[in-house]
C-alpha cells in the first residue's frame, strides 16, 4: 500500500475519521487504534514480516526496561548488547548476509580457491532499516541515561511502528516522538491544514517530478553505452531530481499525514540542492539519518575532537557506513566514500560550518559566488549520484568517462520515445518554486494558498506519470 | 473539525472541476486533429474512396507498400499500426464504415494476432479520447474490464494512458507538431537490414476462432468490401512455424504468404521485412490478387 496509491487514498480518510470520531476519547484508545492500523498497513506488504516487527518492538521494549532496572554495570551492558546484537543481527541477515557471502566467495575465487557462496533465499522486509534504527536509538538513549524506558507497551509500539514513518522514515527519536505519544491529541485545524498542503506538495514531488524524471533517467542509465555527453549529464541530473523528488516527496507525505493525527515528525529534507558546500548539503539531506549517525556513531567515535587524523577517520567511517546503510552493494559504499572525499577539504580547512544560514541571492558580487557555489555543489552531488544509481562501480566509471570523452552535445531521442532535453523546463520550474519557498516547509501555504493548491492539483493530474508507475526508491532500503 | 471537513470538501470539489475541465480540453484538442495518427485521421474524416485499404499490425504497416498499388492505379492507404491487435483493426474498420468509406478491397494481415482477443493498450488508447463522441467506440470498449472507469470518471483515460494520450501528446496535437505516421500513404519502411534478431519462437502462440476477425468479416460483408486476409512473411529461423498451418485449419480462407519472401537480407528483424523485402512482398500480393 503506497502513499500515492488509490487504495491508500481510501485507507487514510477511513483511519482519520475513525481516529477522531471513534477512538479519540483517551490517549490510550488513540494509540491502540494507531498501532492496530499501523500493523495492518505493514501487513499489506507481507504479513509474515509482521512477526519480525513485533519481535523487534518487544525486544527493545523489554531490554529498555531491563537496562534501566539493572543494578550492576555488567547487567546493564548485557541487556544493552543483547538488544544491539539482535537488532543488527536481523539487519545483517536480511540485508547484508548474501552480499558478504557472495563477496567472500568471489575473493576466494580470485585467489584461486574455488568456492560457491551459500546464499539465503530471503527477501528484504520493507522498512527494516528504519524500524531497527528507531529501536536502536531508543535502547542507546536509555543505556546512556538520556531518557527513561517506556513502560506502556502500546505507546512504545506506536513509536516504532507508526504507519506514516514505518517503511521509509523519517527515523524518529524517542526524545522527540515519545513525549507526543504520551499525551492525548486534540484536533488542530491549522496543523491539519498544513498537513494536507504538505501531502499535496509531496505528491507533486513524487508523481510529477520523481516519476517523470525516472522515465528519462532509466532510459539513459539503462542504455548509457549509446548515449552522448549531453544525455549522460542530463541522466545524472534527472536522477538527482528523481531521488530527491521521490524521497523528500515521501517524507513530505509522511510528515503531512502525521499532522492529521496530531503528531509532528522530524523534518527530513531542507532544500538540499540549494547548499553551497557539501557539509551544508548533508545538513539538509536525509536529516534524520545524518543526525542519527552523527549522534550514535560520529560523536561516540570522537567526532571532531582529537587529532586531524582521527577526525578524518571518523568522517570516512560515518560516510561509508551511511552509504552501506542504503544497501548491500559496492556502489553504495563508493557513494559514501566519494561524499567523505568531498567533505574532507572543508573538515581540514575548518570551513564545514560556514554556511549555516539559508542561501540568499541579490544583485551583488557575493551572490555570483553563492550561485556558483550552489551550482558546483549540485554538480559534484550529481557525480556521486551516478555511483548510487549505476549497477556496478565499473559501470559508474564508464558512465563518467564517457561524459568527458564523448564530446557530443546534441540532443538524443531516447528509448522512452522522448528527447533527452525535454524535461529541463519542468525541472527549472520546480527549482524556481522550491527556491521561492525555501524558508517554508511547503510552497502552498501563505498568500493565495487556494490558487497555489489548485495549481498543484492541476499539475498532479495533468503532468503526473501514472502509466509507468515507480515504487518509492527508499522502500528497498 | 467542521472547518477542516469544509477544506477537504473544497479540495475534492476543485479536483472534480479540474478533471472535468481537463477532460473537456484534451478531448476538444483531439477532436480537432487529423494529422498525427491513423486513428484520429479516420475518426475526424468524412467519406473516402479507396481501392485498397490495408489493416493489421506492424506486420501490415511495414510490409505493404501503397506506392506500388498506386502505380497499378489502385488508390491505397496502409492503416496497419505497430502493436495493433485485431481488436483495433476491427474498430478502425467499423469507424470507416460508419463514415461511409467506399472501399473495394480490404487487405487484412491476420496471423499472429489471431491468437488473442485482447486490446493492445498502446493502440486502443488512441481511440479513448472519442469514447463520449462515438457509440461505436463506446460499444467496442464496453466489454473491457475497466470500461466503467474509462467511460464515467472524467479524465481517467488520460491519466491511465498518460504516456499515449496524456499532456505531452495533447500538447503536440494542439501545436500540430508533425509526425511521419501518415507519410508514404501510411507505410512505414524499415530501412536497416538484419538489425534485429533473426530468430523467433512462436511455439507458445495458439490461433483461436477470433471474435474480432469474425467482426471484420461481417463488416466487410455488410458494406460490400472485398476481404483478402493474409499471413505475412517471417524469417526462416522460427520455432513453431506450424502456427500458420494451424491458423489455416481454423480459417482456410486466409492466404498463407508466410514463406513467399526468403532470405535474411530481406528482413529487418525476424518478424518484419525491410523496405526491399516489403517491396518484393507487395509485388507478389499485387500479382496474386489484382
Interface residues (C-beta under 8 A of the other chain):
Chain A: X20 X187 X189 X192 X193 X196 X418 X450 X453 X454 X457 X458 X461 X462 X463 X464 X465 X466 X467 X468
Chain B: X1 X3 X4 X7 X8 X10 X11 X14 X15 X18 X19 X22 X155 X159 X160 X161 X162 X163 X164 X166 X167 X168
